């Protein structure tokens, strides 16, 4: 093994402040995501008084537009060459608009007529999607450029994801506090203002602190090349296909509100199921860097997926007629590997970037993480569609009293169905995400070889640039 290559790939680049400030940036973005995903629907329907069907149509249209937007943003990022790099400018200058639009989302414009409310909803939510992409794609891509050292990249991704998980729960904590002495309308607006002010500060701090240390490739990619990237980089395509199929596991968290409302008859138990699951997921993320040293990303993904499915199956066979505390504790165990499953795809994406650069000399972080972001949005749409379809199949209906008093059999069937959506259905279907990985060839050994070759190549290129600059200076001295 080349000793020079080993020293280059083992060199430490990141300082403690880099981990802290980037994690703060991830916390900020996750806090906004947690706020909008957790409370925007109920804000539109209960505070603004907009028909849920109209809200659902708006979400669908906005997500389609947002999906088109992601690869375009990725291509723009890859074309960017500034004194701040290609990721950081968008975080620095997009942070404040991101905070402002978050506040505007929860502005209770209840004095508008019904058409005015719908226009306001469309305008602010589509603007939120655009600015969210402007910030989200570079935020996901920055760790891939922060260090050539794979262990450091694994560490910064894992730590920031743990902190991000805490950020996602910040709205839940704030709402639980504000609901004590504020009405629903004031609570949502106050959360929007607090998170909308704090988040941009954290995002800018992270962008200013973390440097881009991997030099851009010389060739500037064309817009069309960005769209071709998904199909040209076969290992990346395999990873995306696998990760897309993980949307089945998202049924678990999406079903919690139905579980506590229609099986345990106590909506306040939402936090008793959501928070332990989030804590378990964070613990899983904390172990990701150490486990990554023993297993490669593919092995980690398969192991975590199988463990998660088996644990969900155990919860199903125990049943929902036991005390809720038992179900909650079992779900804590079942959610432990989810933290790994949230981190590993990002580690795999970075490995596929190195693979592509080694193979072609091109490095397209912007497009890569734009497609990762697009995958997340498509998976979210699939999850919502599947959840609605399954609830319909299991004859779920509201109000609760109607199906309980007029047709007890239907209510019991719906209860069993909800519990199946919460446990055994995602347990079985989530195993499908392993199938594409049969074709994933980036194991621990060849990833290390790729990184060593890239380290030597980058060092040679930097040495060549330094030599050329020295020759230029000497030439100017003799003119």
For each residue, the residues with C-beta under 8 A, 3 or more apart:
1: 5 6 452
2: 5 6 452 456
3: 6 7
4: 7 8 456 459
5: 1 2 8 9 452 453 455 456
6: 1 2 3 9 10 452
7: 3 4 10 11
8: 4 5 11 148 452 455 456 458 459
9: 5 6 148 149 150 448 451 452 455
10: 6 7 149
11: 7 8 148 149
12: 149 152
13: 146 147 148 149 152 213
14: 18 19 146 147 149 152 155 156 210
15: 18 19
16: 19 20
17: 20 21 209
18: 14 15 21 22 146 156 209 210
19: 14 15 16 22 23 155 156 159 160
20: 16 17 23 24
21: 17 18 24 25 205 206 208 209 210
22: 18 19 25 26 142 143 146 156 160 206 209 210
23: 19 20 26 27 159 160 162 163 164 206
24: 20 21 27 28 163 202 205 206
25: 21 22 28 29 91 139 160 202 203 205 206 207
26: 22 23 29 30 139 160 161 163 164 167 206
27: 23 24 30 31 163 164 166 167 170 202
28: 24 25 31 32 95 167 198 199 200 201 202 203 206
29: 25 26 32 33 135 136 139 164 167 199 203
30: 26 27 33 34 163 164 165 166 167 168
31: 27 28 34 35 167 168 170 171 195 198 199
32: 28 29 35 36 98 99 102 132 195 196 199
33: 29 30 36 37 168
34: 30 31 37 38 167 168 169 170 171 172
35: 31 32 38 39 40 102 106 170 171 191 192 195
36: 32 33 39 40 102 105 128
37: 33 34 40
38: 34 35 171 172
39: 35 36 42 43 106 171 175 188 191
40: 35 36 37 43 44 105 106 125
41: 44 45 52 55 59
42: 39 45 46 47
43: 39 40 46 47 48 105 106 188
44: 40 41 47 48 50 55 121
45: 41 42 48 49 50 51 52 55
46: 42 43 49 184
47: 42 43 44 108 110 184 185 188
48: 43 44 45 108 109 110 117 121
49: 45 46 110 117
50: 44 45 54 55 114 117 118 121
51: 45 54 55
52: 41 45 55 56
53: 56 57
54: 50 51 57 58 118
55: 41 44 45 50 51 52 58 59 121
56: 52 53 59 60
57: 53 54 60 61
58: 54 55 61 62 118 121 122 125
59: 41 55 56 62 63 125 384
60: 56 57 63 64 381
61: 57 58 64 65 122
62: 58 59 65 66 122 125 126 129
63: 59 60 66 67 129 377 380 381
64: 60 61 67 68
65: 61 62 68 69 126 129
66: 62 63 69 70 129 130 132 133 377
67: 63 64 70 374 377 378
68: 64 65 71 72
69: 65 66 72 73 129 130 133
70: 66 67 73 74 133 137 370 371 373 374 377
71: 68 74 75 226 227 367 370 371 374
72: 68 69 75 76 223 226 370
73: 69 70 76 77 133 134 137 366 370
74: 70 71 77 78 137 226 364 366 367 368 369 370 371
75: 71 72 78 79 221 222 223 225 226 227 366 367 370
76: 72 73 79 80 366
77: 73 74 80 86 87 90 137 138 141 365 366 367 370
78: 74 75 86 220 221 226 364 365 366 367
79: 75 76 86 220 221
80: 76 77 85 86 89 90 366
81: 86 216 220
82: 85 86 89
83:
84: 88 89 92 207 212
85: 80 82 88 89 145 211 212
86: 77 78 79 80 81 82 89 138 145 212 216 365 366
87: 77 90 91 138 139 141 142 145 207 212 365 366
88: 84 85 91 92 138 142 207 208 210 212
89: 80 82 84 85 86 92 93
90: 77 80 87 93 94 134 135 137 138
91: 25 87 88 94 95 135 138 139 142 203 204 206 207
92: 84 88 89 95 204 207 208
93: 89 90 96
94: 90 91 97 98 131 134 135 138 203
95: 28 91 92 98 99 135 199 200 201 203 204 207
96: 93 99 100 200
97: 94 100 101 131 134
98: 32 94 95 101 102 131 132 134 135 199 200 203
99: 32 95 96 102 103 195 196 197 199 200
100: 96 97 103 104 196
101: 97 98 104 105 124 127 128 131
102: 32 35 36 98 99 105 106 128 192 195 196 199
103: 99 100 106 107 192 193 196 197
104: 100 101 107 124 127
105: 36 40 43 101 102 124 125 128 192
106: 35 39 40 43 102 103 188 189 191 192 193
107: 103 104 124 189 192
108: 47 48 185 188 189
109: 48 112 116 117 120
110: 47 48 49 117 185
111:
112: 109 116 117 120
113: 116 117
114: 50 117 118
115: 118 119
116: 109 112 113 119 120
117: 48 49 50 109 110 112 113 114 120 121
118: 50 54 58 114 115 121 122
119: 115 116 122 123
120: 109 112 116 117 123 124
121: 44 48 50 55 58 117 118 124 125
122: 58 61 62 118 119 125 126
123: 119 120 126 127
124: 101 104 105 107 120 121 127 128
125: 40 58 59 62 105 121 122 128 129
126: 62 65 122 123 129 130
127: 101 104 123 124 130 131
128: 36 101 102 105 124 125 131 132
129: 62 63 65 66 69 125 126 132 133
130: 66 69 126 127 133 134
131: 94 97 98 101 127 128 134 135
132: 32 66 98 128 129 135 136
133: 66 69 70 73 129 130 136 137 370 373
134: 73 90 94 97 98 130 131 137 138
135: 29 90 91 94 95 98 131 132 138 139 203
136: 29 132 133 139 140 373
137: 70 73 74 77 90 133 134 140 141 366 369 370 373
138: 77 86 87 88 90 91 94 134 135 141 142 366 369
139: 25 26 29 87 91 135 136 142 203 206
140: 136 137 143 346 369 372 373
141: 77 87 137 138 144 145 365 366 368 369
142: 22 87 88 91 138 139 145 146 207 210 212
143: 22 140 146 153 156 157 160 346 350
144: 141 153 214 349 350 353 365 368 369
145: 85 86 87 141 142 212 213 214 365
146: 13 14 18 22 142 143 152 153 156 210 211 212 213
147: 13 14 152 153 156 213 214
148: 8 9 11 13 213 214 451 454 455 458
149: 9 10 11 12 13 14 152 153
150: 9 153 154 350 447 448 451
151: 154 155 289 292 293
152: 12 13 14 146 147 149 155 156
153: 143 144 146 147 149 150 156 157 347 350
154: 150 151 157 158 288 289 292 347
155: 14 19 151 152 158 159 289
156: 14 18 19 22 143 146 147 152 153 159 160
157: 143 153 154 160 161 288 343 346 347 350
158: 154 155 161 162 285 286 288 289 343
159: 19 23 155 156 162 163
160: 19 22 23 25 26 143 156 157 163 164
161: 26 157 158 164 165 285 288 339 342 343 346
162: 23 158 159 165 166 282 285 286 339
163: 23 24 26 27 30 159 160 166 167
164: 23 26 27 29 30 160 161 167 168
165: 30 161 162 168 169 278 281 282 285 339 342
166: 27 30 162 163 169 170 278 282
167: 26 27 28 29 30 31 34 163 164 170
168: 30 31 33 34 164 165 171 278
169: 34 165 166 172 173 274 275 278
170: 27 31 34 35 166 167 173 174 195
171: 31 34 35 38 39 168 174 175 191 195
172: 34 38 169 175 176 271 274 275
173: 169 170 176 177
174: 170 171 177 178 190 191 194 195
175: 39 171 172 178 179 187 188 191
176: 172 173 179 180 271
177: 173 174 180
178: 174 175 181 182 186 187 190 191
179: 175 176 182 184 187
180: 176 177
181: 178
182: 178 179 186 187 190
183: 186 187
184: 46 47 179 187 188
185: 47 108 110 188 189
186: 178 182 183 189 190
187: 175 178 179 182 183 184 190 191
188: 39 43 47 106 108 175 184 185 191 192
189: 106 107 108 185 186 192 193
190: 174 178 182 186 187 193 194
191: 35 39 106 171 174 175 178 187 188 194 195
192: 35 102 103 105 106 107 188 189 195 196
193: 103 106 189 190 196 197
194: 174 190 191 197 198
195: 31 32 35 99 102 170 171 174 191 192 198 199
196: 32 99 100 102 103 192 193 199 200
197: 99 103 193 194 200 201
198: 28 31 194 195 201 202
199: 28 29 31 32 95 98 99 102 195 196 202 203
200: 28 95 96 98 99 196 197 203 204
201: 28 95 197 198 204 205
202: 24 25 27 28 198 199 205 206
203: 25 28 29 91 94 95 98 135 139 199 200 206 207
204: 91 92 95 200 201 207 208
205: 21 24 25 201 202 208 209
206: 21 22 23 24 25 26 28 91 139 202 203 209 210
207: 25 84 87 88 91 92 95 142 203 204 210
208: 21 88 92 204 205
209: 17 18 21 22 205 206
210: 14 18 21 22 88 142 146 206 207
211: 85 146
212: 84 85 86 87 88 142 145 146
213: 13 145 146 147 148
214: 144 145 147 148 363 458
215: 458 461 462
216: 81 86 363
217: 357 361 362 363
218: 361
219: 361 362
220: 78 79 81
221: 75 78 79 225 226 362 364 367
222: 75 225 226
223: 72 75 226 227
224: 227 228
225: 75 221 222 228 229 364
226: 71 72 74 75 78 221 222 223 229 364 366 367 370
227: 71 75 223 224 230 367
228: 224 225 231 232
229: 225 226 232 233 236 356 364 367 368 371
230: 227 233 236 237 240 371
231: 228 237
232: 228 229
233: 229 230 236 237 352 355 356
234: 237 238 439
235: 238 239 351 352 355 356 440 441 442
236: 229 230 233 239 240 349 352 353 356 368 371
237: 230 231 233 234 240 241
238: 234 235 241 242 436 437 439 440
239: 235 236 242 243 345 348 349 352 436 440
240: 230 236 237 243 244 371 372 375
241: 237 238 244 245 436
242: 238 239 245 246 301 345 433 434 435 436 437 440
243: 239 240 246 345 372 375 379 433
244: 240 241 247 375 378 379 382
245: 241 242 248 429 430 432 433 435 436
246: 242 243 249 250 305 341 345 379 430 433
247: 244 250 379 380 382 383 386
248: 245 251 383 386 425 426 429 430 432 433
249: 246 252 308 338 341 426 430
250: 246 247 253 254 379 380 383 426
251: 248 254 255 383 386 387 390 421 422 425 426
252: 249 255 256 277 312 331 334 335 422 423 426
253: 250 256 274 277
254: 250 251 257 383 384 387
255: 251 252 258 259 387 418 421 422
256: 252 253 259 260 270 273 274 277 422
257: 254 260 261 267 270
258: 255 261 262 263 391 396 418 421 422
259: 255 256 262 263 264 273 320 418 419 422
260: 256 257 263 264 266 267 268 269 270 272 273 324
261: 257 258 264 265 266 267 400
262: 258 259 265 396 400 414 415 418
263: 258 259 260 320 415 418 419
264: 259 260 261 269 324
265: 261 262
266: 260 261 269 324
267: 257 260 261 270
268: 260 271 272
269: 260 264 266 272 273 324
270: 256 257 260 267 273 274
271: 172 176 268 274 275
272: 260 268 269 275 276 324 325 328
273: 256 259 260 269 270 276 277 327 328 331
274: 169 172 253 256 270 271 277 278
275: 169 172 271 272 278 279
276: 272 273 279 280 328 329 331 332 335
277: 252 253 256 273 274 280 281 331 332 335 338
278: 165 166 168 169 274 275 281 282 335
279: 275 276 282 283 332
280: 276 277 283 284 331 332 333 334 335 336 338 339
281: 165 277 278 284 285 335 336 338 339 342
282: 162 165 166 278 279 285 286 339
283: 279 280 286 287 336 339
284: 280 281 287 288 304 335 336 337 338 339 340 341 342 343
285: 158 161 162 165 281 282 288 339 340 342 343
286: 158 162 282 283 339
287: 283 284 290 291 339 340
288: 154 157 158 161 284 285 291 292 300 339 340 343 344 347
289: 151 154 155 158 292 293
290: 287 293 294
291: 287 288 294 295 300 340
292: 151 154 288 289 295 296 297 300 347
293: 151 289 290
294: 290 291
295: 291 292 299 300 303 444
296: 292 299 300 442 443 444 447
297: 292 300 301 344 347 348 351 442
298: 301 302 348 437 440 442 443
299: 295 296 302 303
300: 288 291 292 295 296 297 303 304 340 344
301: 242 297 298 304 305 340 341 344 345 348 433 434 437
302: 298 299 305 306 434 437
303: 295 299 300 306 307 337
304: 284 300 301 307 308 337 338 340 341 344
305: 246 301 302 308 309 337 341 430 431 433 434
306: 302 303 309 310 431 434
307: 303 304 310 311 336 337
308: 249 304 305 311 312 334 335 337 338 341 427 430
309: 305 306 312 313 426 427 428 430 431
310: 306 307 313 314 427
311: 307 308 314 315 330 333 334 336 337
312: 252 308 309 315 316 334 423 424 426 427 430
313: 309 310 316 317 423 424 427
314: 310 311 317 318 330 334
315: 311 312 318 327 330 331 334 422 423
316: 312 313 319 419 420 423 424 427
317: 313 314
318: 314 315 322 326 327 330
319: 316 322 419
320: 259 263 327 415 419
321:
322: 318 319 326 327
323: 326 327
324: 260 264 266 269 272 327 328
325: 272 328 329
326: 318 322 323 329 330
327: 273 315 318 320 322 323 324 330 331
328: 272 273 276 324 325 331 332
329: 276 325 326 332 333
330: 311 314 315 318 326 327 333 334
331: 252 273 276 277 280 315 327 328 334 335
332: 276 277 279 280 328 329 335 336
333: 280 311 329 330 336
334: 252 280 308 311 312 314 315 330 331
335: 252 276 277 278 280 281 284 308 331 332 338 339
336: 280 281 283 284 307 311 332 333 339
337: 284 303 304 305 307 308 311 340 341
338: 249 277 280 281 284 304 308 335 341 342
339: 161 162 165 280 281 282 283 284 285 286 287 288 335 336 342 343
340: 284 285 287 288 291 300 301 304 337 343 344
341: 246 249 284 301 304 305 308 337 338 344 345
342: 161 165 281 284 285 338 339 345
343: 157 158 161 284 285 288 339 340 346 347
344: 288 297 300 301 304 340 341 347 348
345: 239 242 243 246 301 341 342 348 349 372
346: 140 143 157 161 343 349 350 372
347: 153 154 157 288 292 297 343 344 350 351
348: 239 297 298 301 344 345 351 352 440 442
349: 144 236 239 345 346 352 353 368 369 372
350: 143 144 150 153 157 346 347 353 354
351: 235 297 347 348 354 355 442 447 450
352: 233 235 236 239 348 349 355 356 368 442
353: 144 236 349 350 356 357 363 364 365 368
354: 350 351 357 358 447 450 451 454
355: 233 235 351 352 358 359 442 447 450
356: 229 233 235 236 352 353 359 360 362 363 364
357: 217 353 354 360 361 362 363 454
358: 354 355 450 453 454
359: 355 356
360: 356 357
361: 217 218 219 357
362: 217 219 221 356 357
363: 214 216 217 353 356 357
364: 74 78 221 225 226 229 353 356 367 368
365: 77 78 86 87 141 144 145 353 368 369
366: 73 74 75 76 77 78 80 86 87 137 138 141 226 369 370
367: 71 74 75 77 78 221 226 227 229 364 370 371
368: 74 141 144 229 236 349 352 353 364 365 371 372
369: 74 137 138 140 141 144 349 365 366 372 373
370: 70 71 72 73 74 75 77 133 137 226 366 367 373 374
371: 70 71 74 229 230 236 240 367 368 374 375
372: 140 240 243 345 346 349 368 369 375 376
373: 70 133 136 137 140 369 370 376 377
374: 67 70 71 370 371 377 378
375: 240 243 244 371 372 378 379
376: 372 373 379 380
377: 63 66 67 70 373 374 380 381
378: 67 244 374 375 381 382
379: 243 244 246 247 250 375 376 382 383
380: 63 247 250 376 377 383 384
381: 60 63 377 378 384 385
382: 244 247 378 379 385 386
383: 247 248 250 251 254 379 380 386 387
384: 59 254 380 381 387 388
385: 381 382 388 389
386: 247 248 251 382 383 389 390
387: 251 254 255 383 384 390 391 421
388: 384 385 391 392
389: 385 386 392 393
390: 251 386 387 393 394 417 421 425
391: 258 387 388 394 396 414 417 418 421
392: 388 389 395 396
393: 389 390 417
394: 390 391 413 414 416 417 418 420 421
395: 392 403 410 413 414 417
396: 258 262 391 392 414 417 418
397: 402 403 410 414
398: 402
399: 402
400: 261 262 403 404 411
401: 404 405
402: 397 398 399 405 406
403: 395 397 400 406 407 410 411 414
404: 400 401 408 411
405: 401 402 408
406: 402 403
407: 403 410 411
408: 404 405 411 412
409: 412 413
410: 395 397 403 407 413 414
411: 400 403 404 407 408 414 415
412: 408 409 415 416
413: 394 395 409 410 416 417
414: 262 391 394 395 396 397 403 410 411 417 418
415: 262 263 320 411 412 418 419
416: 394 412 413 419 420
417: 390 391 393 394 395 396 413 414 420 421
418: 255 258 259 262 263 391 394 396 414 415 421 422
419: 259 263 316 319 320 415 416 422 423
420: 316 394 416 417 423 424 425
421: 251 255 258 387 390 391 394 417 418 425 426
422: 251 252 255 256 258 259 315 418 419 426
423: 252 312 313 315 316 419 420 426 427
424: 312 313 316 420 427 428
425: 248 251 390 420 421 428 429
426: 248 249 250 251 252 309 312 421 422 423 429 430
427: 308 309 310 312 313 316 423 424 430 431
428: 309 424 425 431
429: 245 248 425 426 432
430: 245 246 248 249 305 308 309 312 426 427 433
431: 305 306 309 427 428 434
432: 245 248 429 435
433: 242 243 245 246 248 301 305 430 436 437
434: 242 301 302 305 306 431 437
435: 242 245 432 438
436: 238 239 241 242 245 433 439 440
437: 238 242 298 301 302 433 434 440
438: 435
439: 234 238 436
440: 235 238 239 242 298 348 436 437
441: 235 446
442: 235 296 297 298 348 351 352 355 446 447 450
443: 296 298 446 447
444: 295 296 447 448
445: 448 449
446: 441 442 443 449 450
447: 150 296 351 354 355 442 443 444 450 451
448: 9 150 444 445 451 452
449: 445 446 452 453
450: 351 354 355 358 442 446 447 453 454
451: 9 148 150 354 447 448 454 455
452: 1 2 5 6 8 9 448 449 455 456
453: 5 358 449 450 456 457
454: 148 354 357 358 450 451 457 458
455: 5 8 9 148 451 452 458 459
456: 2 4 5 8 452 453 459 460
457: 453 454 460 461
458: 8 148 214 215 454 455 461 462
459: 4 8 455 456 462 463
460: 456 457 463 464
461: 215 457 458 464 465
462: 215 458 459 465 466
463: 459 460 466 467
464: 460 461 467 468
465: 461 462 468 469
466: 462 463 469 470
467: 463 464 470 471
468: 464 465 471 472
469: 465 466 472 473
470: 466 467 473 474
471: 467 468 474 475
472: 468 469 475 476
473: 469 470 476 477
474: 470 471 477 478
475: 471 472 478 479
476: 472 473 479
477: 473 474
478: 474 475
479: 475 476
